[in-house]
Amino acid sequence: MSRTDDDQNGPRKDEVPGDEQAQFSALLEDSVEDLYEHAPCGYLSTQLDGRIAKVNTTLLDWLGYRRGDLVGRKHFSDLLTVGGRLYHETHFAPLLRMQGEISGIALELKAADGTRLPVLVTSTLKRGSNGQPLLVRTTLFDARDRRAYETELLRARKEADQERDRLRVLAATLQKTLLPPALENMPGLDVSTHYHLASPDEVGGDFYDLFPLAPDTWGLFLGDVCGKGAAAAAVTSLARYTLRAAAVYDPDPVAVLGNLNTVLHHEYNGADPRFCTVVFGLLTLDPEKGGFHITLAGGGHPPALLLRADGTADFLPTPGGQLIGVLPEAHIATTTVRLAPGDTLLLYTDGLTEARTDATSGSGERYGDDALLDFARALAPATASDTVGAVRDLLDTLGTGVDDDTAVLAVHAPRPPGEEQR
């Protein structure tokens, strides 16, 4: 036999055991007055001028007052702190008169002993049959736990902000130690650099340097270590000092990168392999024609750009160059070029070409090699400082689309004094 709807909805009243029914009935016999007096919140009724007309026991217990201390004697604003009283008079009360109700306002009450009680206040106007306001009914909720939570939340946020600031300072300081404080002034050569940090919270792995090897010979390099953070910083430091030491021992660019490859492969050929891309250049002064002879060796690095004095620009490709540190013996690609008076050589890391042109979309196109070549051709001829300045403006234009650090190094052979620039 199927059950009736009453059966499905639970036992009928006459089916409830007698003891349980009696207990349930007793719970429902609370008087309205008792519910008002001992509610889990404070109740307050005031006249339109704010004079207290009625208050429940809960609020009296919170504040430590007797009923006679408040009813007919004090106004609601008298229970507020100085700041709360000012807010009540200038904002709370006018809004209540206009809207007829205002809710969830955070205020502080003054207890009889001078302590403060944070509360959330909701007030409504009670109106008569003719629509005229008669009195104000106010409900107050104890907000001490909430205030404590908010205070703790603010403290934790402040500590997190301070920690973030400390990490940023540490990252910036560490980053500075990985780059030369100032490139040495090479006679007859104009040099300019820029380092663009994609994130102030992380140490990048890009590096560069320019240093003398002989009276008329200089070495330069620019590279990019895989990854970020402390591990990348360690590789960056090792790569930079290894390149300088190797160049002093044997300045041949292929030998220099070969030495770096041996060191990195030996140190990081384990569970956490580390590698980098590098371009190393050897600059030799040309005393007869002016300018410099440059031999570049590339290990998996983006090709250098040559901006010529005649207004043209082209990549100086080093095809086939392999990442440094991956294999026991890496293939190093080389190219040789003359840096004539008025020419500028630009080295850069792939944070530039891999930047997204549409920062608002994760699927934005990469800036790319073709766009960079067009940029260089429109810029040439240019000095080193003008070239780096233009790249800097380009990076700023790309904004958050530049999601990787970018290092830029430009060297320029000035024209003879008195010769006009194009």
GIKAKA-V965539 format. One record per residue. N is the residue number from 1. RES is the residue in one small letter. PHI is phi in whole degrees, 0 to 359 (none if undefined). Layout:
N_RES_PHI, N_RES_PHI
This chain:
1_m_none, 2_s_280, 3_r_277, 4_t_283, 5_d_300, 6_d_296, 7_d_297, 8_q_289, 9_n_273, 10_g_117, 11_p_290, 12_r_286, 13_k_304, 14_d_285, 15_e_265, 16_v_288, 17_p_305, 18_g_301, 19_d_298, 20_e_294, 21_q_296, 22_a_293, 23_q_296, 24_f_297, 25_s_295, 26_a_295, 27_l_296, 28_l_275, 29_e_268, 30_d_302, 31_s_285, 32_v_299, 33_e_296, 34_d_293, 35_l_298, 36_y_290, 37_e_293, 38_h_244, 39_a_296, 40_p_285, 41_c_215, 42_g_273, 43_y_242, 44_l_211, 45_s_240, 46_t_228, 47_q_289, 48_l_296, 49_d_274, 50_g_96, 51_r_292, 52_i_288, 53_a_252, 54_k_203, 55_v_211, 56_n_269, 57_t_297, 58_t_304, 59_l_292, 60_l_298, 61_d_295, 62_w_299, 63_l_267, 64_g_78, 65_y_256, 66_r_267, 67_r_301, 68_g_292, 69_d_289, 70_l_247, 71_v_296, 72_g_76, 73_r_249, 74_k_239, 75_h_265, 76_f_302, 77_s_295, 78_d_292, 79_l_274, 80_l_268, 81_t_290, 82_v_300, 83_g_295, 84_g_294, 85_r_295, 86_l_295, 87_y_294, 88_h_298, 89_e_287, 90_t_267, 91_h_233, 92_f_299, 93_a_297, 94_p_299, 95_l_294, 96_l_297, 97_r_295, 98_m_283, 99_q_263, 100_g_84, 101_e_200, 102_i_212, 103_s_223, 104_g_69, 105_i_271, 106_a_275, 107_l_225, 108_e_236, 109_l_261, 110_k_261, 111_a_282, 112_a_299, 113_d_271, 114_g_93, 115_t_287, 116_r_250, 117_l_235, 118_p_287, 119_v_222, 120_l_253, 121_v_248, 122_t_232, 123_s_231, 124_t_226, 125_l_271, 126_k_268, 127_r_248, 128_g_277, 129_s_296, 130_n_269, 131_g_88, 132_q_280, 133_p_294, 134_l_251, 135_l_203, 136_v_244, 137_r_257, 138_t_230, 139_t_246, 140_l_234, 141_f_250, 142_d_296, 143_a_248, 144_r_296, 145_d_295, 146_r_296, 147_r_297, 148_a_296, 149_y_297, 150_e_295, 151_t_297, 152_e_295, 153_l_296, 154_l_295, 155_r_297, 156_a_296, 157_r_294, 158_k_298, 159_e_296, 160_a_294, 161_d_295, 162_q_296, 163_e_295, 164_r_297, 165_d_296, 166_r_296, 167_l_294, 168_r_294, 169_v_297, 170_l_297, 171_a_296, 172_a_295, 173_t_295, 174_l_297, 175_q_300, 176_k_296, 177_t_289, 178_l_271, 179_l_242, 180_p_296, 181_p_301, 182_a_199, 183_l_290, 184_e_293, 185_n_281, 186_m_269, 187_p_303, 188_g_78, 189_l_221, 190_d_262, 191_v_236, 192_s_213, 193_t_222, 194_h_204, 195_y_236, 196_h_256, 197_l_274, 198_a_287, 199_s_218, 200_p_287, 201_d_269, 202_e_231, 203_v_277, 204_g_276, 205_g_243, 206_d_275, 207_f_206, 208_y_201, 209_d_191, 210_l_216, 211_f_207, 212_p_281, 213_l_241, 214_a_203, 215_p_307, 216_d_242, 217_t_226, 218_w_228, 219_g_247, 220_l_217, 221_f_208, 222_l_210, 223_g_211, 224_d_215, 225_v_273, 226_c_293, 227_g_84, 228_k_222, 229_g_87, 230_a_298, 231_a_297, 232_a_294, 233_a_297, 234_a_296, 235_v_292, 236_t_301, 237_s_298, 238_l_297, 239_a_296, 240_r_297, 241_y_284, 242_t_294, 243_l_298, 244_r_294, 245_a_294, 246_a_294, 247_a_293, 248_v_292, 249_y_289, 250_d_210, 251_p_284, 252_d_301, 253_p_304, 254_v_295, 255_a_294, 256_v_298, 257_l_291, 258_g_297, 259_n_297, 260_l_296, 261_n_299, 262_t_297, 263_v_295, 264_l_294, 265_h_294, 266_h_288, 267_e_279, 268_y_233, 269_n_259, 270_g_234, 271_a_289, 272_d_236, 273_p_294, 274_r_231, 275_f_211, 276_c_206, 277_t_252, 278_v_214, 279_v_236, 280_f_242, 281_g_234, 282_l_244, 283_l_255, 284_t_233, 285_l_296, 286_d_258, 287_p_289, 288_e_277, 289_k_261, 290_g_84, 291_g_80, 292_f_216, 293_h_263, 294_i_234, 295_t_246, 296_l_250, 297_a_239, 298_g_243, 299_g_243, 300_g_70, 301_h_261, 302_p_304, 303_p_293, 304_a_288, 305_l_246, 306_l_247, 307_l_261, 308_r_272, 309_a_293, 310_d_276, 311_g_93, 312_t_265, 313_a_206, 314_d_209, 315_f_287, 316_l_251, 317_p_291, 318_t_235, 319_p_291, 320_g_88, 321_g_293, 322_q_260, 323_l_305, 324_i_272, 325_g_105, 326_v_276, 327_l_253, 328_p_302, 329_e_228, 330_a_266, 331_h_280, 332_i_251, 333_a_264, 334_t_231, 335_t_208, 336_t_236, 337_v_211, 338_r_259, 339_l_268, 340_a_283, 341_p_306, 342_g_97, 343_d_274, 344_t_226, 345_l_257, 346_l_243, 347_l_250, 348_y_205, 349_t_260, 350_d_285, 351_g_300, 352_l_285, 353_t_286, 354_e_265, 355_a_293, 356_r_271, 357_t_281, 358_d_240, 359_a_289, 360_t_280, 361_s_235, 362_g_294, 363_s_258, 364_g_299, 365_e_289, 366_r_287, 367_y_299, 368_g_85, 369_d_291, 370_d_296, 371_a_295, 372_l_294, 373_l_295, 374_d_298, 375_f_300, 376_a_293, 377_r_294, 378_a_287, 379_l_273, 380_a_295, 381_p_280, 382_a_203, 383_t_284, 384_a_297, 385_s_293, 386_d_293, 387_t_295, 388_v_295, 389_g_298, 390_a_293, 391_v_295, 392_r_299, 393_d_296, 394_l_297, 395_l_297, 396_d_295, 397_t_294, 398_l_289, 399_g_59, 400_t_288, 401_g_292, 402_v_275, 403_d_260, 404_d_224, 405_d_301, 406_t_225, 407_a_249, 408_v_227, 409_l_225, 410_a_235, 411_v_236, 412_h_227, 413_a_267, 414_p_294, 415_r_289, 416_p_300, 417_p_305, 418_g_91, 419_e_279, 420_e_284, 421_q_281, 422_r_292
